């Protein structure tokens, strides 16, 4: 446990992007939030403050927790989300109570941007034309629903929808929000949930169902910020008022379409809005080329894998040796690392956020924990496979235990140990892509962006290098095996037992 804490501290100091003298904007993992995140960063830069933007931080709860912990200073949220989901435990009766509720957490409510991005149910225009309002769904129990994963569990999501409209459907699937559009278009599901300002509604020619029982409240876009910003950066919070009532629903759809349909970046969409609508100086956006993005993602990915794997090797080999030497502790050690392996990776990433924040630190700690099992088990197995007469002969010669370990046991077990390290490394390379879901970067970043924008090229920009890195890692450890493992131990035992 001490080693885990040490790793967390090192990660926080080395990889955390949040500097006390810089305003850090965060955004949720969807196009609209990312655009508006860059708008907030541009406003800060125009006002003379140093600012940065961390896109794709995660879902609603992850971003809120990041603001609470100070990993980010402000982000765009929605009044309906705050009252029905984030602050549901505060039992708010109206939007007017939001500022006081946020203040209890050290947060403030900034200006309203002017548009309402509410939930709407959507279907293909040519399917079930008799269904025009949400209450009509009750008469079609065989309909297949495909909702975003977040909507499936939100207090204002599927549980409330099913209760208010008394829906009988049982084929209800959670999926990545952007994939649900393609699922509806292909006929894989019949009904999805969309955001009313989403440009994909027109792109896929979807029919919107009337919320005839007024389930969904107003989701007015607002700025949520840390109250300590007023002290750390005097005047900045007042400068945010330049955003007040500047974007209506149609204008937000147009901004989203700039990215989704016109294939411009979120930075470009934000820069155009800031300069044309707000008459401010936008940041000088220099679009990174493919090779620059690849180099940055490769570096980030290798940092995640390298730190986590190195720490795992340092701890796992002694744990494997402990399991071998101490039979009473064997099941505790092997069972413990086995249990860690059963925790879903995304859940483990999120569990770490309250402890070490967002970005690289929680991803590295999660990858470190996942690397333990193959190394511990292979170390233990390699030591167990050493013939007992060899140990007895060494002891009979009077060799100390440390010499037996260094000169006999570890060399004989080296092949098995390296095999475990190689397995852990390859698993880490693949699992590290999920770190992008909590803002850790790496090859997962273009994959997530590609999924969000339905851009196969971006998906491959992350997937292919990740596969190549896994192959290169495997090859590297095979070369290392040749250098470390004695030649005689590398030869196949063709005549074993002859």
C-alpha positions as CSV (number, residue, x, y, z in Angstrom):
1,X,0.0,0.0,0.0
2,X,2.9,2.4,0.8
3,X,4.2,1.8,-2.7
4,X,0.8,2.6,-4.3
5,X,0.7,5.9,-2.3
6,X,4.3,6.7,-3.4
7,X,3.4,6.0,-7.0
8,X,0.3,8.3,-6.7
9,X,2.4,11.1,-5.3
10,X,5.0,10.7,-8.1
11,X,2.3,10.7,-10.7
12,X,0.6,13.7,-9.2
13,X,3.8,15.7,-9.3
14,X,5.0,14.5,-12.7
15,X,1.8,14.3,-14.7
16,X,-0.8,16.5,-13.2
17,X,-1.7,19.3,-15.6
18,X,-3.3,21.5,-13.0
19,X,-0.9,24.4,-11.9
20,X,-1.9,26.8,-9.2
21,X,-1.1,29.8,-11.5
22,X,-3.2,28.6,-14.4
23,X,-6.9,28.4,-15.0
24,X,-7.8,24.8,-16.0
25,X,-11.0,24.3,-17.9
26,X,-12.6,20.9,-18.1
27,X,-15.2,19.4,-20.4
28,X,-17.3,16.3,-20.5
29,X,-16.8,13.7,-23.2
30,X,-19.1,15.0,-25.9
31,X,-18.7,17.5,-28.7
32,X,-20.8,20.4,-27.3
33,X,-19.0,20.4,-24.0
34,X,-15.6,20.3,-25.6
35,X,-16.4,23.2,-27.9
36,X,-17.7,25.3,-25.0
37,X,-14.6,24.3,-22.9
38,X,-12.4,25.8,-25.6
39,X,-14.6,28.9,-25.6
40,X,-14.0,29.3,-21.8
41,X,-10.3,28.9,-22.3
42,X,-10.3,31.5,-25.1
43,X,-12.2,33.9,-22.8
44,X,-9.6,33.5,-20.1
45,X,-6.7,34.0,-22.5
46,X,-8.3,37.1,-23.9
47,X,-8.6,38.5,-20.4
48,X,-4.9,38.0,-19.9
49,X,-4.9,34.9,-17.8
50,X,-2.9,31.8,-18.4
51,X,-5.4,29.0,-19.2
52,X,-5.6,25.5,-20.5
53,X,-8.4,23.1,-21.5
54,X,-8.7,19.4,-20.5
55,X,-11.2,17.8,-22.9
56,X,-12.8,14.4,-22.6
57,X,-12.5,14.4,-18.8
58,X,-15.4,12.0,-18.5
59,X,-19.1,11.8,-17.6
60,X,-21.1,14.1,-15.4
61,X,-20.0,12.8,-12.1
62,X,-16.3,12.6,-13.1
63,X,-16.2,16.2,-14.2
64,X,-18.0,17.4,-11.0
65,X,-15.6,15.5,-8.8
66,X,-12.7,16.9,-10.7
67,X,-14.0,20.4,-9.9
68,X,-14.4,19.5,-6.3
69,X,-10.8,18.2,-6.0
70,X,-9.3,21.2,-7.9
71,X,-8.1,19.2,-10.9
72,X,-10.2,21.6,-13.0
73,X,-11.4,25.1,-12.2
74,X,-14.6,25.4,-14.3
75,X,-16.7,23.7,-16.8
76,X,-20.1,23.9,-18.6
77,X,-23.0,22.1,-17.0
78,X,-26.8,22.1,-17.4
79,X,-29.4,23.2,-14.8
80,X,-31.5,20.0,-15.3
81,X,-28.4,17.9,-14.7
82,X,-27.6,19.8,-11.6
83,X,-31.0,19.6,-10.0
84,X,-32.0,16.1,-11.1
85,X,-28.6,14.3,-11.0
86,X,-25.5,16.0,-9.5
87,X,-27.3,17.7,-6.6
88,X,-30.2,15.3,-6.3
89,X,-29.4,14.7,-2.7
90,X,-30.0,18.4,-1.9
91,X,-33.7,18.0,-2.9
92,X,-33.8,21.2,-4.9
93,X,-37.3,22.5,-5.8
94,X,-36.2,25.1,-8.4
95,X,-33.2,26.4,-10.3
96,X,-33.0,29.3,-8.0
97,X,-31.7,27.0,-5.3
98,X,-28.7,25.8,-7.3
99,X,-26.2,28.6,-6.3
100,X,-26.6,27.9,-2.6
101,X,-26.4,24.2,-3.1
102,X,-23.2,24.5,-5.2
103,X,-21.7,26.9,-2.6
104,X,-21.8,24.1,0.0
105,X,-19.3,22.3,-2.2
106,X,-17.1,25.3,-2.8
107,X,-18.5,25.9,-6.2
108,X,-20.3,28.8,-7.9
109,X,-22.9,29.2,-10.7
110,X,-21.8,31.4,-13.5
111,X,-23.8,32.9,-16.4
112,X,-26.4,31.1,-18.4
113,X,-25.4,30.8,-22.0
114,X,-28.9,31.0,-23.5
115,X,-29.7,27.6,-24.9
116,X,-31.6,24.6,-23.5
117,X,-30.0,21.3,-24.4
118,X,-32.7,18.9,-23.1
119,X,-33.2,15.2,-23.6
120,X,-35.4,14.0,-26.5
121,X,-36.3,10.5,-27.6
122,X,-35.6,9.9,-31.3
123,X,-36.5,7.3,-33.9
124,X,-35.9,6.8,-37.6
125,X,-38.4,8.9,-39.6
126,X,-39.6,6.0,-41.6
127,X,-40.1,3.6,-38.7
128,X,-43.4,3.4,-36.7
129,X,-44.9,6.6,-38.1
130,X,-47.9,6.2,-35.7
131,X,-45.5,7.0,-32.7
132,X,-45.3,10.8,-32.3
133,X,-45.1,11.3,-28.6
134,X,-43.4,9.4,-25.8
135,X,-46.6,8.0,-24.3
136,X,-47.2,6.1,-27.6
137,X,-44.2,3.9,-26.8
138,X,-46.3,2.0,-24.2
139,X,-48.4,0.4,-26.9
140,X,-45.3,-1.1,-28.5
141,X,-43.6,-3.4,-25.9
142,X,-41.3,-5.0,-28.4
143,X,-39.4,-1.9,-29.3
144,X,-35.7,-2.0,-28.7
145,X,-34.2,0.9,-26.8
146,X,-30.5,2.0,-27.1
147,X,-29.6,4.7,-24.5
148,X,-26.3,6.2,-23.5
149,X,-24.6,4.5,-20.6
150,X,-24.9,7.6,-18.5
151,X,-28.7,7.9,-19.2
152,X,-29.2,4.3,-18.1
153,X,-28.4,5.2,-14.5
154,X,-29.2,8.9,-14.2
155,X,-31.9,9.9,-11.8
156,X,-33.5,11.9,-14.7
157,X,-32.7,9.1,-17.2
158,X,-34.1,5.7,-18.0
159,X,-35.4,4.9,-14.4
160,X,-37.5,8.1,-14.4
161,X,-38.6,7.6,-18.1
162,X,-39.8,4.1,-17.4
163,X,-41.7,5.2,-14.2
164,X,-43.3,8.3,-15.6
165,X,-44.5,6.7,-18.8
166,X,-45.0,3.2,-17.4
167,X,-43.0,1.7,-20.2
168,X,-43.1,-2.2,-20.6
169,X,-40.0,-2.6,-22.8
170,X,-37.3,-5.0,-21.6
171,X,-34.8,-4.8,-24.5
172,X,-33.0,-1.8,-23.2
173,X,-29.3,-1.5,-23.9
174,X,-26.6,0.9,-22.7
175,X,-24.0,2.1,-25.3
176,X,-21.7,4.9,-26.2
177,X,-23.9,7.9,-27.0
178,X,-22.5,8.5,-30.5
179,X,-22.9,4.8,-31.4
180,X,-26.6,5.0,-30.6
181,X,-27.1,7.2,-33.7
182,X,-25.7,4.5,-36.0
183,X,-27.6,1.8,-34.1
184,X,-30.9,3.6,-34.8
185,X,-29.9,4.3,-38.4
186,X,-29.0,0.7,-39.1
187,X,-32.1,-0.7,-37.4
188,X,-30.2,-2.3,-34.5
189,X,-32.4,-0.4,-32.0
190,X,-35.6,1.5,-32.5
191,X,-35.5,4.3,-30.0
192,X,-32.6,6.3,-28.7
193,X,-32.1,9.3,-26.4
194,X,-30.6,12.5,-28.0
195,X,-29.6,16.0,-27.0
196,X,-31.9,18.6,-28.5
197,X,-29.0,20.7,-29.8
198,X,-27.2,17.8,-31.4
199,X,-26.4,18.2,-35.1
200,X,-26.7,14.4,-35.6
201,X,-30.5,14.6,-35.3
202,X,-30.6,16.3,-38.7
203,X,-27.7,14.3,-40.1
204,X,-29.5,11.0,-39.5
205,X,-32.9,12.4,-40.3
206,X,-34.5,11.4,-37.0
207,X,-38.0,12.0,-35.8
208,X,-38.2,13.5,-32.3
209,X,-40.9,12.3,-29.9
210,X,-42.9,14.9,-27.8
211,X,-42.3,14.7,-24.1
212,X,-46.0,14.9,-23.5
213,X,-45.8,14.3,-19.7
214,X,-43.0,16.9,-19.3
215,X,-40.5,14.5,-17.7
216,X,-37.4,16.4,-18.7
217,X,-36.8,19.8,-17.2
218,X,-35.0,22.7,-18.7
219,X,-31.3,21.9,-19.3
220,X,-30.1,25.5,-19.6
221,X,-26.3,25.6,-20.2
222,X,-24.4,27.4,-17.3
223,X,-20.9,27.8,-16.1
224,X,-19.9,26.0,-12.9
225,X,-16.7,27.3,-11.3
226,X,-14.6,26.9,-8.1
227,X,-15.3,29.8,-5.7
228,X,-11.6,30.2,-5.0
229,X,-11.1,31.4,-8.6
230,X,-12.3,34.8,-7.4
231,X,-9.3,35.0,-5.1
232,X,-6.8,33.3,-7.3
233,X,-7.6,35.3,-10.4
234,X,-9.3,38.5,-9.5
235,X,-11.7,39.8,-12.2
236,X,-11.9,36.5,-14.1
237,X,-15.3,35.4,-12.9
238,X,-16.8,38.8,-13.8
239,X,-15.3,38.4,-17.2
240,X,-17.3,35.3,-17.8
241,X,-20.4,37.4,-18.0
242,X,-19.5,38.1,-21.6
243,X,-21.1,34.7,-22.3
244,X,-24.5,35.6,-20.8
245,X,-27.4,34.7,-23.2
246,X,-25.0,34.6,-26.3
247,X,-26.1,31.3,-27.8
248,X,-29.6,30.1,-28.6
249,X,-30.6,26.5,-29.5
250,X,-30.1,26.9,-33.2
251,X,-26.7,28.6,-32.9
252,X,-25.5,25.7,-30.6
253,X,-26.7,23.2,-33.2
254,X,-24.7,25.1,-35.8
255,X,-21.6,25.0,-33.6
256,X,-22.0,21.3,-33.1
257,X,-22.5,20.8,-36.9
258,X,-19.3,22.7,-37.5
259,X,-17.5,19.8,-35.9
260,X,-19.8,16.8,-36.6
261,X,-20.7,17.6,-40.2
262,X,-18.1,20.0,-41.5
263,X,-15.2,18.1,-39.8
264,X,-13.6,21.1,-38.3
265,X,-12.0,20.7,-34.8
266,X,-13.6,21.8,-31.6
267,X,-10.8,24.4,-31.3
268,X,-11.7,25.9,-34.6
269,X,-15.4,26.0,-33.9
270,X,-14.7,27.8,-30.5
271,X,-12.2,30.2,-32.1
272,X,-14.8,31.3,-34.7
273,X,-17.5,31.8,-32.1
274,X,-15.2,33.8,-29.8
275,X,-14.0,36.1,-32.6
276,X,-17.3,36.5,-34.5
277,X,-19.9,36.5,-31.7
278,X,-18.0,37.8,-28.7
279,X,-15.6,40.1,-30.6
280,X,-12.7,38.7,-28.5
281,X,-9.3,37.6,-29.6
282,X,-9.3,33.8,-29.9
283,X,-6.3,31.7,-29.2
284,X,-3.9,31.2,-32.0
285,X,-5.0,27.7,-33.0
286,X,-2.2,25.7,-34.7
287,X,-3.7,22.4,-35.8
288,X,-1.4,19.5,-35.0
289,X,-0.5,17.3,-37.9
290,X,-0.8,13.6,-37.9
291,X,2.8,12.9,-37.0
292,X,2.8,15.5,-34.2
293,X,-0.4,13.9,-32.8
294,X,1.1,10.5,-33.1
295,X,4.3,11.5,-31.3
296,X,2.3,13.1,-28.5
297,X,0.0,10.2,-28.1
298,X,2.8,7.7,-28.2
299,X,4.8,9.5,-25.5
300,X,1.7,9.7,-23.3
301,X,0.9,6.1,-23.8
302,X,4.4,4.9,-23.1
303,X,4.5,7.0,-19.9
304,X,1.4,5.3,-18.7
305,X,2.6,1.9,-19.5
306,X,6.3,2.4,-18.5
307,X,5.6,3.8,-15.0
308,X,2.9,1.4,-14.1
309,X,4.8,-1.7,-15.4
310,X,8.1,-0.7,-13.7
311,X,6.3,-0.2,-10.4
312,X,4.6,-3.6,-10.8
313,X,7.8,-5.4,-11.5
314,X,9.4,-3.9,-8.4
315,X,6.6,-5.2,-6.2
316,X,5.3,-8.3,-8.0
317,X,8.6,-10.3,-8.1
318,X,9.1,-10.0,-4.3
319,X,5.4,-10.9,-3.8
320,X,5.9,-14.0,-6.0
321,X,8.9,-14.9,-4.0
322,X,6.9,-14.4,-0.8
323,X,4.2,-16.7,-2.0
324,X,6.8,-19.3,-2.7
325,X,8.7,-19.0,0.6
326,X,5.7,-18.6,2.9
327,X,3.0,-21.3,2.2
328,X,0.8,-19.8,4.9
329,X,0.7,-16.5,3.0
330,X,0.4,-18.1,-0.5
331,X,-3.3,-18.0,-0.9
332,X,-3.5,-14.5,0.6
333,X,-1.0,-13.2,-1.9
334,X,-2.2,-15.0,-5.0
335,X,-5.8,-14.5,-4.1
336,X,-5.3,-10.8,-3.5
337,X,-3.8,-10.1,-6.9
338,X,-6.3,-12.3,-8.5
339,X,-9.2,-10.3,-7.0
340,X,-7.6,-7.1,-8.3
341,X,-7.7,-8.5,-11.8
342,X,-11.5,-9.1,-11.6
343,X,-12.3,-5.4,-11.0
344,X,-13.6,-3.9,-14.3
345,X,-10.9,-1.5,-15.6
346,X,-13.1,1.5,-16.2
347,X,-14.6,1.1,-12.6
348,X,-11.0,0.9,-11.2
349,X,-10.0,4.1,-13.1
350,X,-13.0,6.0,-11.7
351,X,-12.5,4.6,-8.1
352,X,-9.0,6.2,-8.2
353,X,-10.3,9.7,-9.1
354,X,-11.3,10.8,-5.6
355,X,-7.9,9.8,-4.3
356,X,-5.5,11.2,-6.9
357,X,-7.7,13.3,-9.3
358,X,-8.1,12.8,-13.1
359,X,-5.6,12.2,-15.9
360,X,-2.5,10.2,-15.7
361,X,-2.3,9.3,-11.9
362,X,-5.5,7.2,-11.6
363,X,-4.7,5.5,-14.9
364,X,-1.2,4.6,-13.9
365,X,-2.3,3.2,-10.5
366,X,-5.0,1.1,-12.1
367,X,-2.6,-0.2,-14.7
368,X,-0.1,-1.0,-12.0
369,X,-2.6,-3.0,-10.1
370,X,-3.6,-4.9,-13.2
371,X,0.0,-5.8,-13.9
372,X,0.6,-7.6,-10.6
373,X,-1.3,-10.9,-11.3
374,X,0.7,-12.2,-14.3
375,X,4.1,-11.3,-12.8
376,X,3.3,-12.6,-9.4
377,X,1.9,-15.9,-10.7
378,X,4.7,-16.5,-13.2
379,X,7.3,-15.7,-10.6
380,X,5.7,-18.1,-8.2
381,X,5.3,-20.8,-10.9
382,X,8.9,-20.4,-12.1
383,X,10.2,-20.9,-8.6
384,X,8.0,-23.9,-7.9
385,X,9.1,-25.6,-11.2
386,X,12.8,-25.7,-10.1
387,X,13.7,-29.3,-9.2
388,X,14.0,-29.8,-5.5
389,X,17.3,-31.7,-5.8
390,X,19.0,-28.6,-7.2
391,X,18.1,-26.7,-4.1
392,X,19.1,-29.5,-1.8
393,X,22.5,-29.7,-3.6
394,X,23.1,-26.0,-3.1
395,X,22.2,-26.2,0.5
396,X,24.4,-29.2,1.0
397,X,27.3,-27.1,-0.4
398,X,26.6,-24.6,2.3
399,X,25.5,-21.8,0.0
400,X,23.7,-18.9,1.8
401,X,20.0,-18.4,1.0
402,X,20.7,-15.1,-0.8
403,X,23.3,-16.7,-3.1
404,X,20.9,-19.6,-3.9
405,X,18.3,-17.0,-4.8
406,X,20.6,-14.9,-7.0
407,X,22.7,-17.7,-8.6
408,X,20.2,-20.6,-8.9
409,X,16.6,-19.8,-8.3
410,X,16.1,-16.5,-10.1
411,X,18.2,-17.6,-13.2
412,X,16.2,-20.8,-13.5
413,X,12.9,-19.0,-13.0
414,X,13.9,-16.1,-15.3
415,X,12.1,-17.4,-18.4
416,X,8.8,-17.7,-16.5
417,X,9.2,-14.3,-14.8
418,X,9.9,-12.6,-18.1
419,X,6.9,-14.3,-19.7
420,X,4.7,-12.8,-16.9
421,X,6.2,-9.4,-17.4
422,X,5.7,-9.6,-21.2
423,X,2.0,-10.6,-20.6
424,X,1.5,-7.7,-18.2
425,X,3.1,-5.3,-20.7
426,X,1.0,-6.3,-23.6
427,X,-2.2,-6.2,-21.4
428,X,-1.2,-2.7,-20.2
429,X,-0.7,-1.4,-23.7
430,X,-4.3,-2.3,-24.6
431,X,-5.9,-1.3,-21.3
432,X,-4.1,2.0,-21.2
433,X,-6.4,3.2,-24.1
434,X,-9.3,3.3,-21.6
435,X,-7.3,5.9,-19.7
436,X,-8.5,8.5,-22.2
437,X,-12.0,8.2,-20.7
438,X,-10.6,10.0,-17.6
439,X,-8.4,12.5,-19.4
440,X,-5.1,10.4,-19.4
441,X,-4.4,10.8,-23.1
442,X,-2.5,8.2,-25.1
443,X,-3.8,6.2,-28.0
444,X,-7.3,6.2,-26.5
445,X,-7.7,9.9,-27.2
446,X,-8.1,9.6,-31.0
447,X,-10.1,6.4,-30.6
448,X,-12.6,8.2,-28.4
449,X,-12.7,11.2,-30.7
450,X,-13.2,9.0,-33.7
451,X,-16.1,7.2,-32.0
452,X,-17.7,10.5,-31.1
453,X,-17.3,12.0,-34.6
454,X,-17.9,8.7,-36.4
455,X,-14.5,9.1,-38.0
456,X,-12.9,5.7,-38.8
457,X,-9.6,7.4,-39.7
458,X,-9.3,8.8,-36.1
459,X,-10.2,5.4,-34.6
460,X,-7.5,3.7,-36.6
461,X,-5.1,6.5,-35.7
462,X,-5.2,5.2,-32.1
463,X,-6.0,1.5,-32.7
464,X,-3.2,0.7,-35.2
465,X,-0.4,2.3,-33.2
466,X,-1.7,0.6,-30.0
467,X,-1.5,-2.8,-31.8
468,X,2.0,-2.1,-33.2
469,X,3.2,-1.0,-29.8
470,X,1.9,-4.2,-28.3
471,X,3.8,-6.2,-30.9
472,X,6.9,-4.1,-30.4
473,X,6.7,-4.6,-26.6
474,X,6.4,-8.4,-27.1
475,X,9.4,-8.4,-29.4
476,X,11.4,-6.3,-27.0
477,X,10.9,-8.7,-24.2
478,X,11.7,-11.7,-26.4
479,X,15.1,-10.0,-27.1
480,X,15.5,-9.3,-23.4
481,X,14.8,-13.0,-22.7
482,X,17.7,-13.9,-25.0
483,X,20.0,-11.6,-23.1
484,X,19.0,-12.6,-19.6
485,X,18.0,-16.3,-19.8
486,X,20.9,-18.7,-20.1
487,X,21.1,-20.3,-23.6
488,X,20.6,-23.8,-22.2
489,X,17.3,-22.8,-20.5
490,X,16.0,-21.3,-23.8
491,X,16.5,-24.5,-25.8
492,X,13.4,-26.7,-26.1
493,X,13.5,-29.9,-24.1
494,X,13.1,-32.2,-27.1
495,X,14.4,-35.3,-25.4
496,X,13.1,-34.7,-21.9
497,X,12.6,-38.0,-20.2
498,X,14.7,-39.9,-22.7
